[in-house]
Amino acid sequence: MVEKQVLAKIHRLIYGKTDAFYDEHIQSTQTTLGCFTENGTLSNLTALWVARNKRFAPKNGFDGVEKEGLRAAYDAYGIQQSVVLVSKRGHYSLNKSGGLLGIGNRNIVAVDVDEKNRIDLMALEKTINALTKSPKKTAILAAVGIAGTTETGSVDPLLKLGEICAEKRIHFHVDAAWGGPTLMSEKYRHLLSGIELSDSVTIDGHKQFYMPMSCGMVYFKDPTLMDGVIYHANYVNRPGSVDLGIKSPSGSREANSLILDSALKIMGSRGYALLIDHGIETARKFADEIEKRPDFQLVTPPELNILTYRLCPFDLKKKLAGSDVKQTLSINEKLNDINRRIQRLQREAGNSFVSRTTLDIKGFPGQNIVVLRAVIMNPMTTIEILREILDEQENIYKNNFT
């Protein structure tokens, strides 16, 4: 009962349905607004599992993909393959889902991104049109919008994505594992505008809800959609059971909704908004500080509370500005080595830690750029602390590379 109550609170944040809607569905044994899972990976899997079963639903002479499998589904619907579309910044859990659902992880189609690391809408429409006209008959199971990419914190244009999916009749899933709690901030919830158009949403509690691990959630606009993945057993979870394990990949689950329920009651939306606002605003101050320093380069400015940057000594920065393709490749290889070593040396020193990743950036086509990745979560983090981290990185460079 608590699980369903918590799900309704977050569902209302996402979709904003009427009081009558929630009165009908919060504790219904026939419908559900979503369910708790162990993590964002299982939430994304569940959403795509539901989307697959919706696309290949039972019809005359066919009992549905869940019963008969993909081969029978393809035959029944005259399909040769099925795909999921997501930007190339999509989380690797989506590729796992492709393998687990039997469509193949090669059919999780990576769509190009724009200069802000958001899905390129023109590239998306071009991909949809190509798949629609392809001689290999293809079903598009879902298109995924990302509300806070793991590497750069970018938010896809959810409103436009939702409109495209509605027009093309494609299941619209939003992976808001990272950015979902931003909906609690009156100041910044507009960054997720359009999420209400989605058919399903993933949120991961151990990120910006500050929960322990094993607190994933998946939500559905249509409270009957999860019926497509329902399972019963005679000894437990019989028809009419209130246990949402009947609609989850995991039958037995932790009561992790209790922890989030307690946090929501203690913190409230205003308390969470303080944390969200602090992360976004401190990340912006950090980005400003990085841009002031001649030996650093801001690579992806923050949209939420994540940014990437690299140490780029001023002399190399000047060379980059006037270099040709061959010189650019050579300079970036040198910078990649510098940033790998700085990140390792800073971690080993034990005073502070900044993670790193590798990005294919629009400004450097055909090259992978090693960047330092900062995630501002701790409410005690100040710009003074962040300046000290940059100072330490500068000192590591001067002591080891000059």
N, C-alpha and C positions, 0 to 999 in steps of 0.2 A: 504493500500500500504506500509506503514511504517512497519507494522507487518511482511509482507512477506520479506521486505528488511532485517530486523534484523534476521529473521529466516535463510535467505540465508547466512548471515555472519557467524553464528554459525554452520550451516550445513557444510559450506566449511571447518571450523576448524575440524569438526568430520570426514567428508568423503573425502574432497579434490577432488571433481569432477572437470571436465574441465570447462573453461569459457563458452563453447557452451552449456553445461548442464544447467548452471545457467541462461544464456541468455534465454533459452527455458522455464525454470520453475519458475523463481522468481515471475513474475507477471501473470502467467498463471491462467485463470479461470477454467481450466480443471484439473489441478494437484496442489499439494502442498507439500512442503518440511517438513511440520509439522504444529504445531499451538501453540499458547499461551494458558495456562490454569491457574487456580487460584493457583495451588501448585503442588508439586511433587506427592502427592497422586493421583490427577486427571490425571497427566501425565502418571503415571504407569497404572492407570485404562484404559486410552485411548489406550496405547500401547497393553495391553492384550486384550482389546475389539477388536482391529484391528486383533491381532493374532488369536483370537477365530474365527472371521468371515472369515479370510483367510483359516484357517484349515477346516471349515465347509462351504465352498463357494457353491453357487448354482451349480447344475448339473442336468442331465436329471431327471425329475420328482420331483425335490427338489429345492425350491426357495431360499435356504440359511438360515442359523441359525438366522439371524437378522429378517427375516420375519416369519419363522415357529417355532422358538424356539429350545431349546436343545433336547427335547425328539424326535422331528422329525429329528433333525440333527443326533442324535445317531442311529436312525433307518436307515436313509439314508446311513450312513457311516459304519454301522455294529459295532458301538462302545457302550461300557457300561459306560465308565467314561472318563473324561479328566482331565489332571493335568498340573501344572506349576512347574518347578524345580528351586529352589533357595537355596543358602546356609542358614544355620540357623542364620546367621547374617543379613538376609534380613529384610528390613523395614516392619513394620506392615501394611503399605498401601497395600502390595501385598496380605495379607490375606483378607483385606477389598474387594479387587478386586475379589477374589474368590467368596465371598458371593454375591457381586453385579452382577457378570456375570453368576451366577446360577450354577457354577461348584462345589461350596461348598468350604469353606475355609480350610477344611481338605485336599483338593486336591491341596493346595499350599504345595508341598512336600519339607520339609527342609532337605537339604543334609549336611552331616558333613563337618567340616572345618579342615584344617591342623593346625600345631603349630603356624602359622602366621595369623590365623583367615581368611584365604582365602578358597574358596570352594575346597574341596578335589576332585581332578579330577578322582582318582580311584574310590572313592565312587560315584561320579556322573555317571561314565560309568557303574558301577555295578547297580545303580538304573535304568538307562535307559534300560539295558539288562533285568533286572527283570521285568520291566513294559512291555517291548516288548514281553517277553515270557509268561507273566501272562495269565491264562485262562480267567481272566476278561479283555476283550479287551479294551485297553486304548489308548487314543490319547494324545500325549504330545503337548500341545498348544505352549509352549515356555520354554526356559531355560533362566534364568536371571543371568547376571554377575553384580557384584556390583563394581563400581568405587568410593570407599570411603564409607565404612559402617558407619552408624550413630554413633555407639558406639565406634569403634576402629579405624576408618579411613582406614581400610584395602582395598586393591584393588585386586580383583580376577584376576587370570591369563587369561586375556581377549583374548589373541591370541589363546591359546590352546582351550578355550571355544568356540571361533568362529569356529575353525577348526572342533571340535566335532559336533557342531550344523550343519555346512555345510554338513558334512559326513552323519549325521542322518536325514537331512532335517527338522530340528527343528527351529522355529522362535527364533532368538537370540536377546534378549532385554538387554540393559545395563542400569541399574539404576545408572546414574552419577549425581544424584541430588546434591550430595556433591562435587564430584571431577571433574565434567565436566570442569569448568573454568581453571583447571590445563593445559588444552590444549593451553592456551595462554602463558604459560611459556616455552621458548625454552630450559631452563635448566631442567625442570621436566616433560615435556609433554610425555616423554618416559614411564613414570609410567602408562600411559593409552594406551600403545601400544596394538593394537588389537581391539580397539573400532571401528575402521573403518570397521571391519567385521560384525558389528551388523546390524540387520534389523531395530531396533528402539532404541532410546536413550531418557532418561529423564534427564533434567537439571532443577534445582530449583534456580531461580535468587536471592532469599532472603538469600542464603548462600554465596558462594564465588564470586558472582557478586555484593554483597553488596547492593541489591535492597530492597525496602520495601516488605512486604508480598504481596501475590497475583501476583507472577511473575514466574509461572511454565512454562515449555516448554517441548514439545515432538517432536522428529525428526524421520523421516523415510528415509531410503536409497532409497526405491522405491517411487517416487512421486505420484504413483497411488494408493498406499495401503489404504489411508484414504477414498477412494471411498466406501469402505465396510461399513462405518459408516455415510454416507451422508444422511441428511434430509433437505427437502424443505418445505416451506409454501407459499401459494398463495399470502398472504398479505405482505410478507417480505422474503428475502433470497430465491428468486426464482432460478431455474436453471440458471447457469451463474453468480450467485452472487459472488462478490469478498470478502464477509464477511466469514471468516473462522469459524464463529459460526455454519455453516452448517455441520462442521465435528468435532465438539467439544461437550463434554457432556453438556456444558453450552451454551445456545443460545446467551444470552446477556452477554457480558464480558467487563471488564474494558479495557481501552486503555493502558494497562501496558507496551506494547511494546515501547511506547513513552519514558518512563523513562529509559529503558535499551538502547534504541537508543541514547539518550542524553549522558548516561554514557560512552558508547562505543566511542562516538565522542570526549568526553572530556578526558577520560583515555587512550583510545587506548589499543592495546594488550600489549604494553610495560608497561603502567601504571598498568594494571592488573597483569602483570608478577611480578612487584615489590611487590605487595600485596601477591601473591601466594608464591613467593620465600621467603619472610619474614616469612610467617606462617610456612612453612615447615622447614626452617633453625632454627627458634627460637624454634620450637617444639623439634628439635634434640638437641639443646643446653640444653633445659629443661630436656630432658631424660638423658643427660650426668650428669647434676647436681643432679638429683634424684639418679642415680647410685653411686654417690660419697658419699651420706649420708647414714651412717650405719643404721639409723632408718626408711629408706624408701625402697620400692621394686617397680621397674618398672615392670608392668604386661604386657602391650602390647606396644612395641616400636612404634614410629610414622613412618608411611609411607607417609602420607600427613601431615596435621597439627593437628591431634588428637592423644592423647596418654592417657593411663590409668596407674594408679599407686596406691599404698596404703601405709599408714603408717604401718610399720612392725618393731616394736622395736627389736633391735639387739638381745636381749636375746631370744625372741620368734623366731626370724629368725634362730638362732642356733639350737633351739629345733626342728624346722620344718625339718632341714637338716637331722636329725637322727631319725625322728619319724616313727612309723608304721602307718597303715591306720587309726586306731582308734584315735591315738594321733593327727594325722594330722587334722582329722575332728574336734576334740575338739579345737585345736589351731586356726583353721580357723574360727570357730564360734566366738571365742573370738576376733579375728582380725576384723571380720565383724561388731561386736558390736562397737569396737573402732572406726572404720572408719565411721560408720553411725553417731556416736555421734560427732566426730570431724567435719564432714561436716556440721552437724546441728549447732554446736556451732560457727563455723567460719561464717556461713551465718548470724546467729543471732547477732554476734558482729558487722557486717556491714562494715568491712574494706575491705573485698574481698570475692569472691565467686568462688567455684569450684563445678561443678555438680558431681553427682555420678550415678553409674549404677551397675547392678549385672550381672556377666558373668560366663558362664560354660567354664572353662579353661582346655585345654588339660593336663596341669600338675597336675590338681586336679580333676580327673574324678569323676563324681557323686556329685560334690559339686558346689554350687553357691558362687562365691567370690564377695564380695562388694568391688568396686574399685572407686577411684576418677578419674573423666574424665575431662581432660583439652583440650580446643579447642582454638588454637591460631589464632585469627582473627584480632584483633585490631593492626594496623600498629605501634601504639605507645607503644605496649607491648615490654619490654626489658627483658633480662635475670635477671637484677637487681630486677625488679618488681617480677619476678617469684621466685627469691630467698627469697624475703620478704614473699611471700605466704607460702613457705615451712617452713620458720622460725616461722611464726604464727602457723602453724599446729603443729610443734614441741612443741611450748610453750603451746598450748592448751592441748596436751597430758601430758606434765610434770605437768601442774597445775591441771589436772582433773583425771589422771589415776595413778600417782605415789605417 
